[in-house]
Structures are given as C-alpha cells and as structure tokens.
Amino acid sequence: MVFLESIFGFFSHDMGIDLGTCNTLVYVRGEGILINEPSVVAVSQKDHRVLLKGQAVGDRAKRMVGRTPGNFTAIRPIKDGVIADFEMTEAMLKYFIGKVHNFSSWAKPRVVISVPSGITEVEKRAVRESAIAAKARKVWIISEPMAAAIGIGLPIDEPVGNMLVDIGGGTTEVAVISMMGMVYSKSIRIAGDEMDEAIMTYLRRQYNFVVGEATAEKIKLAVGSAYPLENELTVEVMGRDQTKGLPRSITIRSEEIREALKEPLDSIIEAVIETLEHTPPELAGDIYSSGISLAGGGALLRGIDRLLSKETRGIPVHIADDPLRAVARGTGLFIEGIEDFEEFLDGNEEDS
C-alpha cells in the first residue's frame, strides 16, 4: 500500500478544487489555478452519456446551453452548491482531474474540495464519493467560508473575529471565524443564480419579455447594482416577446435591475445581520473595527459593499482582491501545506 501510494504520488499532482454551482476552479500544488471552467456537462438525451468521451465539459458545454438540438442537452450537475446529479459530477471531476494530468491512467491525486458550510453529512459523502470515483486517491473536505477566508489572507489563526460573506452562484456563505474555527456560520441557497432568475422574472412581468439565463447574467454584469449609482446605466437586450413569440429588443435601466434584485439582496442582508446577532460581543467588537470581507462573484455587483455597510449601521465592508478566485486560492493554500492543516479538515477517505 505504501509502495502504491508513492507510485501514484509520483505520477499525480495534489489539487484544490472549488466545486462551484456555476464554475469549477482547480488549483494544482506548486503551479496555482490552472482550470477555471463552467460546471456544465453536455449529455446525450438518448442514453444520458457525456458526449464526445468527456470533451463536452466546461467551456465547450457552456456554449451549448440554450442552443442544443433535441438529441442532447447541457446540464449543470451542481445545484445550490451541492450535487444534483452524481453521475455527471463524477464525469466532470474525472475530466478536470484528467486534464491536469494529460489524461494519464496513472494519475490518482490527493484532493481538497470546498463545500458550502450548511450541507449535510450525506451531501458531504456524495462529494467525497464522486471525487474517489473520479480517480482521486484521498479526499478532504473544507467549508467554503474557511477556504475563502484563507484565500483572501484573513488572520483566521489569531484570537480575533473575522467575518466573511462569500456570494457564489448557488449559495451565499456568511461566517465568523476565529482560531481556525467557525464561531457561527449561515449558508443560504440564494446567490448569483437567484439574482439571474429575479431579472428574468422582472422582465417577464414588466415587459412580457423573455430572456435566458445567459442573457440575464449579462444584464446583471452590464447594469446590475445593489446601491444607487452616481451615473445610472442602460443596456439594450435582445429577447423574445412573450405575447407574439417574436424576437425584439428593449433598453433596460440600472434602476430597474436594482429593483429586480431587491428580494435576493434582502435575503443576503438578513443572513449577515443574523450572523452578527449570534456573534459573541468580544468578536463582534473586532468585526466592527476591522470590517466585513466580501468574496465570490456576487462581491462584484456594483455597490453591494455600500449596501451592506449601510444595513449593518456603518460596519466597513471590504471587497477582496480577485474575489472570484478566493475559494480556489484557499483550497490551494491548504493543499500546499496539507501536513500542517490536515487536522482542521473535515475527514478524509482513501480510494480502495
């Protein structure tokens, strides 16, 4: 067993994986983040098999969303931060692990995978089993807020309160961390996807105008905001008239999208306030002084830092550098120093 471990270790690269609802990022030990692709798999409608021997995964599969003929479909196997389709998650992980190793049959890496803090033990086990089936020889689980906090350089090993809000595609993670442990955490399944859905719903109700998920995301990036802008924005969008069924274009204002995003943003604010209310006074004092750190793709929404600061009565809010990669960097730092951090990871499992 020790001999096999050393052989597999010689041919494999230890990896940190941010298994996200929208994107999967892979950090390779000693090399950094090498993969950042959509968490999408194209499968045959007939037999539910991944197309082209696994090549229709990630970027290529994402381009098929909403454009696929009837004989195959593009699916997202991760829903709200957890596995919705075990078989497709395994295929996706196998493809990404294989891509790092040039699809070598000898590759059986050790892997750290981030998961939402609120998932169940059953859901954690599903993640482990998917990675083992995808040829990982050992798997560790780390919570997303812990990984993000490490990735942005918060002093989580010190006896001070660090508060992190990680707004991803499927979940928003809110946590207070001190001395390498989560004092209190709140995970809600409201994040970027729900913001896109809110935009789609708003356009249907206001204009009888139908757009897909990809277009809703483009609108969010182009004119979306959480707080009034000094110079409000507009964008012209192509879609379908719900009444006539014909293509048409409309011009959308940032004020409208801010109204559309109010409900999901209110849920995020509520989670932040609840976490503050459950934080011990001493650690709360640290947070009021040092502020709240924002990570994840949602941190890039215009004015979200100002909105959170206002709703928390003036607590400073800091957007992390490169917030989209914070969790992946955190998993990478863990895998770089796995011997030092292993005791803080949530269990491990070896391939039999």
C-alpha positions as CSV (number, residue, x, y, z in Angstrom):
1,M,0.0,0.0,0.0
2,V,2.8,2.4,0.9
3,F,4.6,1.5,-2.4
4,L,1.4,2.2,-4.4
5,E,0.9,5.4,-2.6
6,S,4.4,6.6,-3.6
7,I,3.9,5.4,-7.2
8,F,0.6,7.3,-7.5
9,G,2.1,10.3,-5.8
10,F,4.9,10.4,-8.3
11,F,2.5,10.5,-11.2
12,S,0.0,12.8,-9.6
13,H,-0.4,16.5,-8.7
14,D,-2.2,17.3,-5.4
15,M,-5.1,19.6,-6.2
16,G,-7.5,22.0,-4.5
17,I,-11.0,22.2,-6.2
18,D,-13.6,24.9,-5.8
19,L,-16.6,22.8,-7.0
20,G,-19.0,25.7,-7.7
21,T,-22.5,25.8,-8.9
22,C,-21.5,28.0,-11.9
23,N,-17.8,27.4,-12.2
24,T,-15.2,24.8,-11.1
25,L,-11.7,26.1,-10.4
26,V,-8.7,23.8,-9.9
27,Y,-5.6,24.7,-8.0
28,V,-2.6,22.5,-8.7
29,R,0.1,22.3,-5.9
30,G,3.1,24.3,-6.9
31,E,1.5,25.8,-10.0
32,G,-1.6,27.8,-8.9
33,I,-5.0,27.9,-10.5
34,L,-4.8,26.1,-13.9
35,I,-8.5,25.5,-14.6
36,N,-11.5,27.8,-14.4
37,E,-14.4,26.5,-16.4
38,P,-18.2,26.3,-16.2
39,S,-19.7,23.5,-14.1
40,V,-21.6,22.2,-17.1
41,V,-21.7,18.8,-18.8
42,A,-23.3,18.0,-22.2
43,V,-25.1,14.7,-22.3
44,S,-27.0,12.5,-24.8
45,Q,-30.8,12.6,-24.4
46,K,-30.9,9.0,-25.6
47,D,-28.7,7.3,-23.0
48,H,-27.7,10.1,-20.6
49,R,-24.0,9.7,-21.5
50,V,-21.4,12.5,-21.6
51,L,-20.8,13.5,-25.2
52,L,-17.5,13.0,-27.1
53,K,-15.9,10.9,-24.4
54,G,-16.0,13.7,-21.9
55,Q,-14.8,16.5,-24.1
56,A,-18.2,18.3,-23.8
57,V,-17.5,19.5,-20.3
58,G,-16.8,23.0,-19.0
59,D,-16.3,25.8,-21.6
60,R,-17.4,23.7,-24.5
61,A,-20.5,22.5,-22.8
62,K,-21.4,26.0,-21.5
63,R,-21.5,27.3,-25.1
64,M,-24.2,24.7,-25.8
65,V,-26.6,26.0,-23.0
66,G,-29.8,27.1,-24.6
67,R,-28.5,26.2,-28.1
68,T,-28.6,22.5,-28.1
69,P,-30.6,20.3,-30.6
70,G,-33.1,17.8,-29.3
71,N,-30.7,14.8,-29.2
72,F,-28.5,16.2,-26.4
73,T,-28.7,18.7,-23.6
74,A,-26.3,20.7,-21.5
75,I,-26.8,20.3,-17.7
76,R,-25.3,21.7,-14.5
77,P,-24.7,18.8,-12.1
78,I,-24.2,21.1,-9.1
79,K,-27.3,22.8,-7.8
80,D,-27.2,25.3,-4.9
81,G,-23.7,24.3,-4.1
82,V,-24.4,20.5,-3.7
83,I,-24.5,17.6,-6.1
84,A,-27.8,17.3,-8.0
85,D,-26.5,14.6,-10.4
86,F,-23.9,12.2,-9.0
87,E,-23.0,10.5,-12.3
88,M,-22.5,13.8,-14.1
89,T,-20.5,15.3,-11.2
90,E,-18.2,12.3,-11.3
91,A,-17.8,12.7,-15.1
92,M,-17.0,16.4,-14.7
93,L,-14.4,15.8,-11.9
94,K,-12.8,13.0,-13.9
95,Y,-12.4,15.3,-16.9
96,F,-10.9,18.1,-14.9
97,I,-8.5,15.8,-13.0
98,G,-7.6,14.1,-16.2
99,K,-7.0,17.4,-18.0
100,V,-4.4,18.4,-15.3
101,H,-2.6,15.1,-15.8
102,N,-2.9,14.9,-19.6
103,F,-5.4,12.1,-19.0
104,S,-2.7,9.8,-17.7
105,S,-4.1,6.5,-16.3
106,W,-1.5,6.6,-13.5
107,A,-2.9,9.8,-12.0
108,K,-4.6,9.4,-8.6
109,P,-4.1,12.7,-6.9
110,R,-4.9,13.9,-3.3
111,V,-7.7,16.4,-3.4
112,V,-9.1,19.1,-1.2
113,I,-12.7,20.1,-2.2
114,S,-14.6,23.1,-0.9
115,V,-18.3,22.7,0.0
116,P,-21.0,25.1,1.5
117,S,-20.9,25.2,5.3
118,G,-24.6,24.3,5.5
119,I,-24.6,21.0,3.7
120,T,-25.5,17.7,5.3
121,E,-23.1,14.7,6.1
122,V,-24.9,12.8,3.3
123,E,-24.1,15.6,0.9
124,K,-20.5,15.7,2.0
125,R,-20.2,12.0,1.5
126,A,-21.6,12.4,-2.0
127,V,-18.8,14.9,-2.8
128,R,-16.2,12.5,-1.5
129,E,-17.6,9.5,-3.3
130,S,-17.7,11.5,-6.6
131,A,-14.1,12.5,-6.3
132,I,-13.0,9.0,-5.4
133,A,-14.9,7.6,-8.4
134,A,-13.1,10.2,-10.5
135,K,-9.8,8.7,-9.5
136,A,-8.8,10.8,-6.5
137,R,-6.9,8.6,-4.0
138,K,-7.6,10.7,-1.0
139,V,-10.2,13.5,-0.5
140,W,-10.5,16.1,2.2
141,I,-13.5,18.5,2.6
142,I,-13.2,22.1,3.6
143,S,-16.0,24.6,4.1
144,E,-16.2,27.4,1.5
145,P,-16.1,30.3,4.0
146,M,-13.0,28.8,5.6
147,A,-11.3,28.4,2.2
148,A,-12.3,31.9,1.1
149,A,-11.0,33.4,4.4
150,I,-7.7,31.7,3.8
151,G,-7.7,32.7,0.2
152,I,-8.0,36.4,0.9
153,G,-5.5,36.3,3.7
154,L,-7.7,36.9,6.8
155,P,-5.8,36.2,10.1
156,I,-8.1,33.3,11.0
157,D,-5.5,31.6,13.2
158,E,-5.5,34.5,15.6
159,P,-7.9,35.1,18.6
160,V,-9.8,37.8,16.7
161,G,-13.2,37.9,14.9
162,N,-13.0,37.7,11.1
163,M,-16.3,38.0,9.2
164,L,-16.6,36.8,5.7
165,V,-19.5,36.9,3.2
166,D,-19.0,34.7,0.1
167,I,-21.6,35.2,-2.5
168,G,-21.3,32.5,-5.1
169,G,-23.5,31.1,-7.9
170,G,-25.7,28.8,-5.8
171,T,-25.1,29.7,-2.2
172,T,-24.2,32.7,0.0
173,E,-21.9,31.8,2.9
174,V,-21.7,34.1,5.9
175,A,-19.3,33.1,8.7
176,V,-17.4,34.5,11.7
177,I,-14.0,32.7,12.1
178,S,-11.5,32.8,14.9
179,M,-8.6,30.5,15.9
180,M,-9.1,28.3,12.8
181,G,-12.7,27.6,13.6
182,M,-16.1,28.9,12.6
183,V,-17.8,30.6,15.6
184,Y,-21.0,30.9,13.7
185,S,-22.0,30.4,10.1
186,K,-25.1,30.8,7.9
187,S,-25.5,29.2,4.5
188,I,-28.4,30.2,2.3
189,R,-29.2,28.9,-1.2
190,I,-29.7,32.4,-2.6
191,A,-26.9,33.9,-4.6
192,G,-26.0,34.7,-8.2
193,D,-28.4,32.2,-9.8
194,E,-31.3,33.6,-7.9
195,M,-30.3,37.1,-8.9
196,D,-30.4,36.0,-12.6
197,E,-33.8,34.4,-12.0
198,A,-35.1,37.6,-10.4
199,I,-34.0,39.5,-13.5
200,M,-35.8,37.1,-15.8
201,T,-39.0,37.2,-13.7
202,Y,-38.9,41.1,-13.7
203,L,-38.6,41.3,-17.4
204,R,-41.5,38.9,-18.0
205,R,-43.8,40.8,-15.6
206,Q,-42.9,44.3,-16.7
207,Y,-42.4,43.9,-20.4
208,N,-43.7,40.4,-21.4
209,F,-40.1,39.9,-22.5
210,V,-38.4,36.5,-22.2
211,V,-34.6,36.0,-21.9
212,G,-32.5,33.0,-20.9
213,E,-30.1,32.6,-18.0
214,A,-27.0,33.6,-20.0
215,T,-28.7,36.9,-21.1
216,A,-29.9,37.6,-17.6
217,E,-26.4,37.2,-16.3
218,K,-25.1,39.6,-19.0
219,I,-27.7,42.2,-17.9
220,K,-26.6,41.8,-14.3
221,L,-22.9,42.3,-15.2
222,A,-23.7,45.2,-17.5
223,V,-26.1,47.3,-15.4
224,G,-26.7,45.5,-12.2
225,S,-26.3,47.3,-8.9
226,A,-27.2,47.0,-5.2
227,Y,-27.0,50.7,-4.4
228,P,-27.8,53.9,-6.3
229,L,-25.2,54.8,-8.9
230,E,-23.7,58.2,-9.4
231,N,-24.3,57.7,-13.1
232,E,-27.1,55.2,-13.8
233,L,-26.6,52.8,-16.7
234,T,-28.6,51.4,-19.6
235,V,-28.2,48.3,-21.8
236,E,-30.0,47.1,-25.0
237,V,-31.0,43.5,-24.8
238,M,-32.4,41.0,-27.4
239,G,-35.0,38.6,-26.3
240,R,-38.4,37.2,-27.3
241,D,-41.8,38.9,-27.0
242,Q,-43.9,36.6,-24.7
243,T,-47.2,37.6,-26.4
244,K,-46.2,37.5,-30.1
245,G,-43.4,34.9,-29.8
246,L,-41.2,37.1,-32.0
247,P,-37.7,38.4,-31.3
248,R,-37.4,42.0,-30.2
249,S,-35.0,44.3,-28.2
250,I,-35.6,46.6,-25.3
251,T,-33.5,49.1,-23.3
252,I,-33.1,48.3,-19.6
253,R,-32.0,50.8,-16.9
254,S,-29.9,50.0,-13.9
255,E,-32.6,51.4,-11.6
256,E,-34.9,48.6,-12.9
257,I,-32.4,45.8,-12.3
258,R,-31.7,47.2,-8.8
259,E,-35.5,46.8,-8.1
260,A,-35.4,43.3,-9.6
261,L,-32.5,42.3,-7.3
262,K,-34.1,43.7,-4.1
263,E,-35.6,40.4,-2.9
264,P,-32.4,38.2,-3.2
265,L,-30.3,41.0,-1.7
266,D,-32.7,41.4,1.2
267,S,-32.2,37.7,2.0
268,I,-28.4,38.1,2.0
269,I,-28.6,41.1,4.3
270,E,-30.8,39.2,6.6
271,A,-28.2,36.3,6.8
272,V,-25.5,38.9,7.6
273,I,-27.5,40.5,10.4
274,E,-28.4,37.1,11.9
275,T,-24.8,36.1,11.9
276,L,-23.8,39.4,13.7
277,E,-26.6,38.8,16.2
278,H,-25.1,35.4,17.1
279,T,-21.5,36.6,17.3
280,P,-20.0,36.9,20.9
281,P,-19.6,40.5,21.9
282,E,-15.8,40.4,22.0
283,L,-15.6,39.1,18.5
284,A,-18.3,41.4,17.3
285,G,-16.2,44.3,18.5
286,D,-13.3,43.1,16.3
287,I,-15.7,43.0,13.3
288,Y,-17.0,46.5,13.9
289,S,-13.3,47.7,13.9
290,S,-11.8,45.6,11.1
291,G,-15.0,45.2,8.9
292,I,-16.6,42.5,6.8
293,S,-14.8,40.9,3.9
294,L,-16.7,40.1,0.6
295,A,-15.7,37.3,-1.7
296,G,-17.3,35.3,-4.6
297,G,-18.7,36.6,-7.8
298,G,-21.5,38.5,-6.1
299,A,-18.9,40.7,-4.5
300,L,-18.5,42.3,-7.9
301,L,-22.1,43.6,-8.0
302,R,-21.9,47.4,-8.1
303,G,-22.5,49.0,-4.7
304,I,-23.0,45.8,-2.7
305,D,-20.3,46.9,-0.2
306,R,-22.1,50.2,0.3
307,L,-25.5,48.5,0.8
308,L,-24.1,46.0,3.4
309,S,-22.3,48.8,5.3
310,K,-25.5,50.9,5.4
311,E,-27.6,47.9,6.6
312,T,-25.1,47.0,9.3
313,R,-25.1,50.5,10.6
314,G,-21.7,51.5,9.3
315,I,-19.5,48.4,9.6
316,P,-16.7,48.8,7.0
317,V,-17.1,46.3,4.1
318,H,-14.1,45.3,2.0
319,I,-14.2,43.6,-1.4
320,A,-11.4,41.0,-1.7
321,D,-8.8,41.3,-4.4
322,D,-9.9,38.9,-7.2
323,P,-13.0,37.7,-5.2
324,L,-13.9,35.1,-7.8
325,R,-10.8,33.0,-7.1
326,A,-10.8,33.4,-3.3
327,V,-12.1,29.9,-2.5
328,A,-9.9,28.2,-5.0
329,R,-6.8,30.0,-3.6
330,G,-7.8,28.9,-0.2
331,T,-8.1,25.2,-1.2
332,G,-4.7,25.7,-2.8
333,L,-3.1,27.1,0.3
334,F,-4.5,24.1,2.2
335,I,-3.0,21.6,-0.3
336,E,0.3,23.4,-0.3
337,G,0.5,23.0,3.5
338,I,-1.6,19.9,3.9
339,E,0.7,18.4,6.6
340,D,0.1,21.4,8.8
341,F,-3.6,21.8,8.1
342,E,-4.9,18.3,7.8
343,E,-6.2,18.2,11.4
344,F,-8.5,21.1,10.6
345,L,-10.0,19.5,7.5
346,D,-13.3,17.6,7.7
347,G,-12.4,14.0,7.4
348,N,-10.7,12.1,4.6
349,E,-11.3,9.0,2.6
350,E,-8.9,6.8,0.6
351,D,-9.6,5.1,-2.7
352,S,-9.8,1.3,-2.2
